[in-house]
Amino acid sequence: MKLMNSYYIYILTNKSNTLYIGVTNNLQKRLYEHKNKLVEGFTKKYNLDKLIYFETYQDINEAIKREKQIKGWIRKRKIELIKSKNPTFEDLSLSF
């Protein structure tokens, strides 16, 4: 029996409320990498380490499609999406 893979789109923020949208197949590992500044680039430079939103998918192509869709939205729409599931912008990674 083949186990189903899970893929995640996720949104991180920081104290300045900068948003970062990413996709991964291992959300816990990826959050660890972001929080410990193990990934060079935008998230390390801007200290993005607070998980405020995520969605789960079984198909990597669907996850990538959704990531691109959200990235194309204006900031106001992204904030509305986050608030629909996490109105207080809690760090959701603390529940893992």
Buried (B, 14 or more C-beta within 10 A) or exposed (E): EEEEEBBBBBBBBBEEEBBBBBBBEEBEEBBBBBBEEEEEEEBBEBBBBBBBBBBEBEEEEEBBBBBEEBEEEEEEEBBEBBEEEBEEBEBBBEEE
